[in-house]
């Protein structure tokens, strides 16, 4: 199987992401190549790769564990919405999975990225996963609770119905 052919055939359909994630799950060399492609790829290609990697992480939550530092570094300056959506979901999985040993430094970076995406002009899915990640981290970092609550209350009336629904759930949990 040719990795570059798989990469070129990758798109956002479920079937395509499923096929690519199957290749990544069964061929560690291809998974590593996909991760390495992220930093050198054009935005469109990296968005497709991230969507497929997020899909693969549903099948095997630990598959991206050894690449967590690379993914966090990528997220710090990433500009594509679909990729941010995938990254925000991956970070939520990192934080919520007890088998992930996320370092304090990585948690700090994830907190910074999540707050930035929450207050920026991002799509609802990115904001929703970010607020869920922050809520999960608020158990360990109490200061997050007040900041997160303040942002959700301040932005509530300015945001979409989807944002409001997720925000209500998080606000309820924060009380």
Backbone as a chain_set.jsonl record, in Angstrom:
{"seq": "XXXXXXXXXXXXXXXXXXXXXXXXXXXXXXXXXXXXXXXXXXXXXXXXXXXXXXXXXXXXXXXXXXXXXXXXXXXXXXXXXXXXXXXXXXXXXXXXXXXXXXXXXXXXXXXXXXXXXXXXXXXXXXXXXXXXXXXXXXXXXXXXXXXXXXXXXXXXXXXXXXXXXXXXXXXXXXX", "coords": {"N": [[0.846, -1.178, 0.0], [0.562, 2.154, -0.842], [1.508, 4.965, 0.838], [1.436, 7.705, 0.062], [-0.441, 7.644, -2.015], [-2.721, 6.922, -0.589], [-2.907, 9.176, 1.013], [-3.373, 11.198, -0.89], [-5.854, 10.392, -1.794], [-7.431, 10.847, 0.362], [-10.22, 12.393, 1.846], [-12.933, 14.348, 3.274], [-15.041, 12.616, 3.659], [-16.825, 10.097, 5.475], [-16.225, 7.447, 4.802], [-13.722, 7.695, 3.491], [-12.102, 8.787, 5.547], [-12.32, 6.722, 7.371], [-11.089, 4.613, 5.985], [-8.462, 5.635, 5.722], [-7.814, 5.956, 8.448], [-7.858, 3.31, 9.235], [-5.65, 2.331, 7.856], [-3.67, 3.835, 9.169], [-3.976, 2.884, 11.795], [-3.232, 0.244, 11.511], [-0.704, 0.311, 10.445], [1.957, 1.438, 11.798], [4.129, 2.917, 10.771], [3.002, 4.456, 8.727], [1.286, 6.04, 10.204], [3.117, 7.597, 11.631], [4.304, 8.912, 9.455], [2.112, 10.389, 8.564], [1.714, 12.147, 10.73], [4.134, 13.543, 10.607], [3.804, 14.762, 8.13], [1.995, 16.755, 8.717], [3.209, 19.153, 9.626], [4.462, 20.081, 7.382], [2.7, 20.149, 5.318], [0.303, 21.575, 3.017], [-2.455, 23.64, 4.021], [-5.037, 22.55, 3.357], [-4.499, 19.8, 2.97], [-3.428, 19.11, 5.479], [-5.643, 19.511, 7.061], [-7.344, 17.465, 6.224], [-5.806, 15.26, 6.99], [-5.72, 15.605, 9.797], [-8.458, 15.337, 10.399], [-8.83, 12.651, 9.729], [-7.05, 11.471, 11.545], [-8.226, 12.144, 13.972], [-10.519, 10.632, 13.691], [-9.362, 8.072, 13.704], [-8.465, 8.056, 16.318], [-10.777, 7.664, 17.695], [-11.289, 4.986, 17.329], [-9.032, 3.841, 18.51], [-8.137, 5.162, 21.269], [-5.591, 5.672, 22.355], [-3.819, 5.864, 20.292], [-2.663, 8.245, 19.342], [-1.149, 9.115, 21.405], [1.729, 9.124, 21.73], [2.348, 11.171, 20.069], [1.496, 13.488, 21.129], [2.85, 15.851, 21.963], [3.77, 16.936, 19.524], [1.315, 17.446, 18.267], [0.176, 19.318, 19.978], [2.0, 21.433, 19.703], [1.587, 21.984, 16.995], [-1.054, 22.915, 17.096], [-0.821, 25.366, 18.365], [-0.348, 27.418, 16.543], [-2.097, 26.968, 14.504], [-4.294, 27.396, 11.707], [-6.546, 26.492, 10.293], [-10.04, 25.738, 10.236], [-11.327, 23.126, 10.207], [-9.237, 21.479, 10.941], [-8.679, 22.543, 13.466], [-11.003, 21.811, 14.757], [-10.726, 19.016, 14.781], [-8.334, 18.811, 16.274], [-9.17, 19.993, 18.703], [-10.999, 18.112, 19.575], [-9.33, 15.883, 19.822], [-7.668, 16.806, 21.893], [-9.548, 16.983, 23.955], [-10.075, 14.271, 24.252], [-7.532, 13.462, 25.155], [-7.456, 14.662, 27.685], [-9.682, 13.605, 29.001], [-9.252, 10.868, 29.028], [-8.17, 8.463, 31.194], [-5.918, 6.912, 30.789], [-4.106, 8.405, 29.435], [-1.199, 10.123, 30.034], [-0.847, 13.1, 30.537], [1.396, 15.71, 30.662], [2.046, 18.294, 33.137], [2.997, 20.629, 31.843], [2.093, 20.222, 29.211], [-0.645, 20.25, 29.715], [-0.953, 22.911, 30.512], [-0.42, 24.199, 28.079], [-2.526, 23.198, 26.53], [-4.669, 24.29, 27.932], [-4.226, 27.046, 27.462], [-4.474, 27.137, 24.643], [-7.114, 26.201, 24.369], [-8.619, 28.196, 25.752], [-7.979, 30.362, 24.111], [-9.126, 29.573, 21.646], [-11.76, 29.465, 22.466], [-12.434, 32.139, 22.982], [-11.957, 33.326, 20.585], [-12.845, 33.996, 17.126], [-14.161, 31.423, 16.268], [-15.577, 28.389, 14.891], [-18.589, 26.754, 16.101], [-18.22, 24.044, 16.922], [-15.473, 23.848, 17.551], [-15.327, 25.656, 19.671], [-17.1, 24.403, 21.446], [-15.864, 21.889, 22.021], [-13.564, 22.928, 23.147], [-14.544, 24.28, 25.436], [-15.479, 22.076, 26.838], [-13.121, 20.671, 27.284], [-11.763, 22.517, 28.903], [-13.514, 22.567, 31.067], [-13.194, 19.943, 32.001], [-10.535, 20.082, 32.832], [-10.804, 21.884, 34.871], [-11.285, 20.644, 37.234], [-8.834, 19.939, 38.224], [-7.41, 22.318, 38.016], [-8.435, 24.815, 39.663], [-8.788, 27.59, 39.212], [-9.615, 27.85, 36.615], [-12.343, 27.479, 36.548], [-13.731, 29.901, 37.348], [-12.874, 31.713, 35.361], [-13.717, 30.414, 33.02], [-16.483, 30.253, 33.446], [-17.125, 33.004, 33.512], [-16.528, 33.792, 30.858], [-18.332, 32.193, 29.393], [-20.808, 33.14, 30.301], [-20.637, 35.854, 29.584], [-20.46, 35.702, 26.753], [-22.736, 34.362, 26.034], [-25.287, 35.407, 24.997], [-24.44, 36.348, 22.565], [-23.804, 34.327, 20.906], [-24.322, 31.306, 18.877], [-27.13, 28.971, 18.677], [-26.218, 26.344, 19.089], [-23.836, 26.788, 20.5], [-24.915, 27.973, 22.775], [-26.38, 25.829, 23.851], [-24.386, 23.952, 24.549], [-22.932, 25.559, 26.286], [-24.804, 26.024, 28.34], [-24.93, 23.455, 29.488], [-22.325, 23.169, 30.462], [-22.171, 25.37, 32.211], [-24.07, 24.593, 34.091], [-22.792, 22.396, 35.232], [-20.672, 23.7, 36.402], [-21.728, 24.973, 38.587]], "CA": [[0.0, 0.0, 0.0], [1.352, 3.376, -0.98], [1.018, 5.989, 1.756], [1.131, 8.939, -0.662], [-1.707, 7.435, -2.729], [-3.767, 7.007, 0.436], [-2.981, 10.572, 1.418], [-4.004, 11.952, -1.977], [-7.253, 9.969, -1.895], [-8.121, 11.228, 1.596], [-11.1, 13.562, 1.861], [-13.672, 14.456, 4.525], [-16.134, 11.661, 3.783], [-16.625, 9.094, 6.518], [-15.57, 6.287, 4.189], [-12.32, 8.02, 3.247], [-11.422, 8.918, 6.835], [-12.294, 5.382, 7.948], [-10.054, 3.856, 5.266], [-7.161, 6.184, 6.104], [-7.55, 5.65, 9.856], [-7.549, 1.885, 9.287], [-4.246, 2.225, 7.439], [-2.859, 4.406, 10.246], [-4.057, 1.995, 12.947], [-2.576, -1.031, 11.217], [0.654, 0.515, 9.949], [2.541, 2.534, 12.586], [5.005, 3.746, 9.928], [2.139, 5.413, 8.031], [0.813, 6.997, 11.207], [4.228, 8.524, 11.858], [4.424, 9.741, 8.251], [0.982, 11.326, 8.568], [2.027, 13.173, 11.727], [5.23, 14.362, 10.062], [3.257, 15.544, 7.021], [1.199, 17.876, 9.228], [3.961, 20.404, 9.737], [4.973, 20.508, 6.082], [1.626, 20.095, 4.325], [-0.585, 22.717, 2.812], [-3.565, 23.637, 4.966], [-6.102, 21.623, 2.967], [-4.062, 18.427, 3.223], [-3.297, 18.899, 6.923], [-7.004, 19.419, 7.615], [-7.829, 16.106, 5.937], [-5.037, 14.337, 7.834], [-6.197, 15.754, 11.174], [-9.799, 14.75, 10.491], [-8.654, 11.2, 9.723], [-6.397, 11.082, 12.794], [-9.253, 12.217, 15.024], [-11.359, 9.46, 13.442], [-8.585, 6.919, 14.173], [-8.384, 8.093, 17.782], [-12.034, 7.11, 18.221], [-11.11, 3.536, 17.314], [-7.975, 3.527, 19.466], [-7.864, 6.45, 21.906], [-4.185, 5.866, 22.704], [-2.976, 5.846, 19.097], [-1.961, 9.516, 19.151], [-0.495, 9.484, 22.658], [3.16, 9.436, 21.585], [2.48, 12.358, 19.22], [0.775, 14.588, 21.776], [3.644, 17.086, 21.954], [3.74, 17.473, 18.162], [-0.022, 17.957, 17.976], [-0.001, 20.542, 20.767], [2.791, 22.472, 19.035], [0.885, 22.325, 15.752], [-2.269, 23.661, 17.437], [-0.516, 26.706, 18.862], [-0.41, 28.409, 15.456], [-2.874, 26.393, 13.407], [-5.298, 28.359, 11.253], [-7.711, 25.899, 9.624], [-11.152, 25.381, 11.124], [-11.548, 21.677, 10.316], [-8.121, 20.955, 11.714], [-8.874, 22.952, 14.865], [-12.07, 20.97, 15.286], [-10.128, 17.706, 15.063], [-7.387, 18.97, 17.376], [-9.892, 20.241, 19.951], [-11.574, 16.818, 19.965], [-8.197, 15.064, 20.265], [-7.261, 17.308, 23.217], [-10.578, 16.557, 24.904], [-9.811, 12.853, 24.502], [-6.329, 13.38, 25.99], [-7.749, 15.08, 29.055], [-10.698, 12.752, 29.613], [-8.837, 9.477, 29.068], [-7.263, 8.263, 32.327], [-4.7, 6.229, 30.346], [-3.171, 9.412, 28.918], [-0.419, 10.796, 31.077], [-0.546, 14.429, 30.015], [2.27, 16.407, 31.609], [1.548, 19.623, 33.532], [3.333, 21.601, 30.805], [1.16, 19.996, 28.11], [-1.949, 20.73, 30.175], [-0.926, 24.374, 30.437], [-0.543, 24.58, 26.671], [-3.893, 22.876, 26.11], [-5.522, 25.314, 28.563], [-4.029, 28.292, 26.716], [-5.069, 26.961, 23.309], [-8.575, 26.084, 24.518], [-9.156, 29.523, 26.056], [-7.826, 31.184, 22.909], [-10.149, 29.168, 20.675], [-13.073, 29.786, 23.03], [-12.716, 33.578, 22.884], [-11.711, 33.77, 19.204], [-13.924, 33.825, 16.161], [-14.102, 30.038, 15.796], [-16.861, 27.706, 14.692], [-19.185, 26.252, 17.336], [-17.644, 22.767, 17.349], [-14.181, 24.126, 18.174], [-15.624, 26.279, 20.962], [-17.742, 23.41, 22.312], [-14.838, 20.962, 22.51], [-12.657, 23.703, 24.006], [-15.147, 24.499, 26.751], [-15.532, 20.78, 27.518], [-11.754, 20.404, 27.734], [-11.497, 23.404, 30.032], [-14.297, 22.099, 32.207], [-12.53, 18.742, 32.522], [-9.309, 20.51, 33.516], [-11.131, 22.735, 36.019], [-11.237, 19.825, 38.449], [-7.449, 19.994, 38.685], [-6.996, 23.723, 38.062], [-9.65, 25.489, 40.133], [-8.9, 28.943, 38.666], [-10.28, 27.77, 35.311], [-13.792, 27.544, 36.762], [-14.219, 31.286, 37.339], [-12.615, 32.306, 34.043], [-14.594, 29.762, 32.043], [-17.851, 30.699, 33.739], [-17.244, 34.407, 33.099], [-16.554, 33.843, 29.389], [-19.581, 31.594, 28.905], [-21.906, 34.064, 30.618], [-20.456, 37.072, 28.771], [-20.692, 35.439, 25.331], [-23.947, 33.555, 25.839], [-26.287, 36.028, 24.118], [-23.823, 36.723, 21.293], [-23.423, 33.111, 20.182], [-25.343, 30.498, 18.203], [-27.927, 28.052, 19.475], [-25.351, 25.233, 19.467], [-22.939, 27.284, 21.558], [-25.722, 28.17, 23.979], [-26.73, 24.513, 24.404], [-23.186, 23.413, 25.201], [-22.618, 26.48, 27.361], [-25.741, 25.755, 29.444], [-24.511, 22.198, 30.143], [-21.079, 23.423, 31.198], [-22.501, 26.268, 33.322], [-24.774, 23.786, 35.099], [-21.762, 21.596, 35.899], [-19.788, 24.581, 37.16], [-22.41, 25.481, 39.79]], "C": [[0.891, 1.241, 0.0], [0.735, 4.492, -0.133], [0.617, 7.268, 1.017], [-0.168, 8.815, -1.458], [-2.878, 7.53, -1.758], [-3.991, 8.458, 0.862], [-3.686, 11.418, 0.358], [-5.493, 11.625, -2.102], [-8.086, 10.417, -0.694], [-8.972, 12.48, 1.401], [-11.918, 13.522, 3.154], [-14.837, 13.482, 4.649], [-15.796, 10.637, 4.869], [-15.865, 7.897, 5.97], [-14.07, 6.533, 3.994], [-11.542, 8.12, 4.558], [-11.289, 7.557, 7.519], [-11.19, 4.539, 7.307], [-8.661, 4.328, 5.689], [-6.837, 5.85, 7.554], [-7.24, 4.171, 10.037], [-6.098, 1.638, 8.9], [-3.336, 2.712, 8.563], [-2.832, 3.479, 11.46], [-3.255, 0.716, 12.739], [-1.135, -0.904, 10.748], [1.275, 1.703, 10.679], [3.444, 3.46, 11.768], [4.189, 4.818, 9.214], [1.587, 6.463, 8.989], [1.894, 8.043, 11.472], [4.415, 9.452, 10.659], [3.316, 10.785, 8.202], [1.234, 12.468, 9.545], [3.113, 14.105, 11.201], [4.759, 15.24, 8.907], [2.532, 16.792, 7.517], [1.957, 19.194, 9.237], [4.461, 20.929, 8.395], [3.896, 20.584, 5.005], [0.926, 21.432, 4.159], [-1.786, 22.541, 3.73], [-4.633, 22.602, 4.614], [-5.723, 20.177, 3.276], [-3.971, 18.165, 4.726], [-4.673, 18.789, 7.574], [-7.577, 18.021, 7.397], [-7.104, 15.086, 6.816], [-5.542, 14.399, 9.275], [-7.582, 15.15, 11.367], [-9.713, 13.229, 10.541], [-8.003, 10.71, 11.016], [-7.38, 11.131, 13.964], [-10.181, 11.014, 14.912], [-10.661, 8.207, 13.966], [-8.536, 6.878, 15.696], [-9.688, 7.635, 18.439], [-11.934, 5.593, 18.33], [-10.121, 3.096, 18.393], [-7.543, 4.834, 20.124], [-6.385, 6.723, 22.199], [-3.264, 5.996, 21.497], [-2.15, 7.117, 18.925], [-1.162, 9.951, 20.383], [0.959, 9.896, 22.462], [3.405, 10.671, 20.71], [1.845, 13.595, 19.856], [1.557, 15.898, 21.742], [3.634, 17.739, 20.575], [2.381, 18.089, 17.838], [-0.305, 19.249, 18.754], [0.773, 21.688, 20.121], [2.12, 22.924, 17.741], [-0.305, 23.235, 16.052], [-1.992, 25.103, 17.83], [-0.607, 27.779, 17.779], [-1.254, 27.941, 14.281], [-4.006, 27.326, 13.003], [-6.572, 27.734, 10.665], [-8.784, 25.427, 10.575], [-11.309, 23.877, 11.294], [-10.447, 21.015, 11.124], [-8.239, 21.316, 13.187], [-9.964, 22.116, 15.518], [-11.505, 19.609, 15.68], [-9.173, 17.789, 16.253], [-8.105, 19.184, 18.706], [-10.535, 18.953, 20.474], [-10.477, 15.88, 20.477], [-7.752, 15.498, 21.66], [-8.279, 16.919, 24.283], [-10.377, 15.087, 25.256], [-8.584, 12.667, 25.389], [-6.684, 13.62, 27.456], [-8.713, 14.114, 29.743], [-10.294, 11.287, 29.736], [-7.824, 9.272, 30.196], [-5.955, 7.547, 31.946], [-3.674, 7.185, 29.74], [-2.473, 10.059, 30.107], [0.048, 12.129, 30.5], [0.264, 15.173, 31.067], [1.644, 17.752, 32.003], [1.834, 20.688, 32.468], [2.394, 21.46, 29.602], [-0.239, 20.486, 28.484], [-2.022, 22.248, 30.097], [-1.092, 24.858, 29.003], [-1.948, 24.322, 26.152], [-4.876, 23.883, 26.691], [-5.43, 26.618, 27.773], [-4.691, 28.22, 25.353], [-6.593, 26.94, 23.406], [-9.22, 27.423, 24.844], [-9.081, 30.425, 24.821], [-8.905, 30.845, 21.886], [-11.553, 29.511, 21.168], [-13.41, 31.262, 22.845], [-12.502, 34.133, 21.476], [-12.935, 33.532, 18.336], [-13.815, 32.45, 15.515], [-15.507, 29.494, 15.596], [-17.306, 27.077, 16.016], [-18.527, 24.966, 17.818], [-16.316, 22.972, 18.063], [-14.412, 24.713, 19.567], [-16.214, 25.259, 21.944], [-16.723, 22.417, 22.873], [-13.862, 21.68, 23.437], [-13.264, 23.914, 25.383], [-15.255, 23.192, 27.536], [-14.151, 20.397, 28.068], [-11.432, 21.242, 28.968], [-12.278, 22.975, 31.274], [-13.642, 20.864, 32.83], [-11.267, 19.105, 33.306], [-9.591, 21.347, 34.757], [-11.188, 21.945, 37.324], [-9.84, 19.916, 39.08], [-6.954, 21.432, 38.886], [-8.231, 24.566, 38.393], [-9.849, 26.868, 39.51], [-9.636, 28.953, 37.322], [-11.78, 27.984, 35.473], [-14.339, 28.968, 36.621], [-14.033, 31.934, 35.962], [-13.546, 31.729, 32.985], [-16.039, 30.229, 32.225], [-18.072, 32.128, 33.254], [-17.339, 34.533, 31.576], [-17.879, 33.318, 28.858], [-20.777, 32.507, 29.158], [-21.836, 35.3, 29.728], [-20.844, 36.846, 27.304], [-22.021, 34.762, 25.018], [-24.913, 34.161, 24.824], [-25.744, 36.395, 22.74], [-23.584, 35.515, 20.383], [-24.638, 32.363, 19.623], [-26.088, 29.587, 19.178], [-27.087, 26.873, 19.958], [-24.404, 25.6, 20.593], [-23.724, 27.406, 22.86], [-26.056, 26.84, 24.644], [-25.542, 23.912, 25.151], [-22.824, 24.261, 26.424], [-23.512, 26.225, 28.578], [-25.319, 24.509, 30.226], [-23.268, 22.433, 31.007], [-21.364, 24.322, 32.406], [-23.195, 25.515, 34.457], [-23.769, 22.967, 35.912], [-20.846, 22.442, 36.777], [-20.433, 25.111, 38.448], [-22.261, 24.554, 40.969]], "O": [[1.852, 1.336, 0.763], [-0.403, 4.905, -0.356], [-0.425, 7.852, 1.313], [-0.918, 9.785, -1.563], [-3.901, 8.142, -2.065], [-5.125, 8.899, 1.045], [-4.512, 12.266, 0.694], [-6.295, 12.483, -2.472], [-9.315, 10.368, -0.738], [-8.51, 13.488, 0.865], [-11.614, 12.727, 4.043], [-15.556, 13.515, 5.648], [-14.628, 10.357, 5.137], [-14.952, 7.391, 6.623], [-13.251, 5.668, 4.303], [-10.436, 7.59, 4.661], [-10.28, 7.271, 8.163], [-10.451, 3.839, 7.999], [-7.787, 3.512, 5.98], [-5.699, 5.496, 7.863], [-6.442, 3.811, 10.902], [-5.402, 0.841, 9.529], [-2.336, 2.066, 8.873], [-1.786, 3.307, 12.085], [-2.673, 0.175, 13.679], [-0.421, -1.902, 10.662], [1.14, 2.844, 10.237], [3.513, 4.658, 12.045], [4.63, 5.962, 9.104], [1.439, 7.63, 8.627], [1.607, 9.238, 11.529], [4.657, 10.646, 10.83], [3.558, 11.936, 7.838], [0.992, 13.63, 9.219], [3.011, 15.324, 11.342], [5.265, 16.347, 8.727], [2.465, 17.789, 6.798], [1.399, 20.236, 8.891], [4.842, 22.094, 8.286], [4.164, 21.039, 3.894], [0.956, 22.293, 5.039], [-2.094, 21.431, 4.162], [-5.082, 21.858, 5.485], [-6.543, 19.416, 3.79], [-4.394, 17.108, 5.195], [-4.842, 18.046, 8.541], [-8.219, 17.462, 8.286], [-7.725, 14.153, 7.327], [-5.766, 13.363, 9.901], [-7.847, 14.52, 12.391], [-10.436, 12.589, 11.304], [-8.364, 9.65, 11.528], [-7.364, 10.263, 14.836], [-10.584, 10.441, 15.925], [-11.297, 7.368, 14.604], [-8.561, 5.804, 16.297], [-9.694, 7.261, 19.611], [-12.423, 4.99, 19.286], [-10.345, 2.111, 19.096], [-6.68, 5.537, 19.599], [-5.975, 7.881, 22.282], [-2.063, 6.214, 21.654], [-1.036, 7.056, 18.406], [-0.57, 11.031, 20.395], [1.376, 10.928, 22.986], [4.531, 11.159, 20.621], [1.678, 14.623, 19.2], [0.969, 16.954, 21.511], [3.505, 18.958, 20.466], [2.311, 19.141, 17.202], [-0.951, 20.161, 18.238], [0.252, 22.798, 20.005], [2.094, 24.115, 17.433], [-0.536, 24.214, 15.342], [-2.846, 25.971, 17.646], [-0.915, 28.933, 18.079], [-1.13, 28.472, 13.178], [-4.612, 27.975, 13.855], [-7.587, 28.421, 10.559], [-8.496, 24.798, 11.594], [-11.414, 23.397, 12.423], [-10.702, 20.095, 11.901], [-7.937, 20.5, 14.058], [-9.862, 21.756, 16.69], [-11.771, 19.109, 16.773], [-9.203, 16.933, 17.137], [-7.701, 18.624, 19.725], [-10.603, 18.738, 21.684], [-10.679, 15.164, 21.458], [-7.489, 14.654, 22.517], [-7.9, 16.563, 25.399], [-10.493, 14.701, 26.419], [-8.586, 11.814, 26.276], [-6.266, 12.877, 28.344], [-8.573, 13.839, 30.935], [-10.93, 10.536, 30.475], [-6.735, 9.846, 30.159], [-4.991, 7.58, 32.711], [-2.513, 6.821, 29.553], [-3.118, 10.485, 31.065], [1.182, 12.265, 30.041], [-0.138, 15.253, 32.228], [0.805, 18.283, 31.275], [0.996, 21.556, 32.223], [1.951, 22.461, 29.039], [-0.935, 21.072, 27.655], [-3.031, 22.806, 29.669], [-1.82, 25.817, 28.745], [-2.5, 25.138, 25.415], [-5.82, 24.287, 26.011], [-6.453, 27.224, 27.454], [-5.396, 29.148, 24.954], [-7.279, 27.588, 22.615], [-10.26, 27.759, 24.278], [-10.021, 31.164, 24.53], [-9.529, 31.744, 21.322], [-12.435, 29.816, 20.365], [-14.563, 31.598, 22.576], [-12.832, 35.288, 21.209], [-13.924, 32.941, 18.769], [-13.425, 32.33, 14.354], [-16.489, 30.066, 16.068], [-16.503, 26.892, 16.929], [-18.297, 24.814, 19.018], [-16.061, 22.331, 19.082], [-13.761, 24.308, 20.53], [-15.868, 25.254, 23.125], [-16.724, 22.139, 24.072], [-13.386, 21.094, 24.41], [-12.581, 23.746, 26.393], [-15.136, 23.194, 28.761], [-14.036, 19.867, 29.173], [-10.895, 20.735, 29.953], [-11.761, 23.017, 32.391], [-13.551, 20.759, 34.053], [-10.975, 18.492, 34.333], [-8.716, 21.505, 35.608], [-11.143, 22.532, 38.405], [-9.694, 19.962, 40.301], [-6.185, 21.718, 39.803], [-8.974, 24.974, 37.499], [-10.991, 27.276, 39.299], [-10.218, 29.97, 36.943], [-12.414, 28.605, 34.62], [-15.286, 29.208, 35.872], [-14.927, 32.617, 35.463], [-14.094, 32.459, 32.159], [-16.722, 30.558, 31.255], [-19.102, 32.425, 32.649], [-18.151, 35.306, 31.069], [-18.483, 33.927, 27.974], [-21.659, 32.625, 28.309], [-22.849, 35.74, 29.184], [-21.483, 37.701, 26.69], [-22.382, 34.611, 23.851], [-25.314, 33.481, 23.879], [-26.519, 36.721, 21.841], [-23.203, 35.673, 19.223], [-25.791, 32.724, 19.858], [-25.715, 29.457, 20.344], [-27.222, 26.444, 21.104], [-24.194, 24.822, 21.524], [-23.253, 26.992, 23.919], [-26.02, 26.735, 25.87], [-25.694, 23.419, 26.269], [-22.453, 23.727, 27.469], [-23.034, 26.212, 29.713], [-25.344, 24.498, 31.457], [-23.182, 21.953, 32.138], [-20.859, 24.069, 33.499], [-22.938, 25.769, 35.634], [-23.887, 22.861, 37.133], [-20.309, 21.959, 37.773], [-19.733, 25.645, 39.308], [-22.777, 24.841, 42.049]]}, "num_chains": 1, "name": "protein.A"}
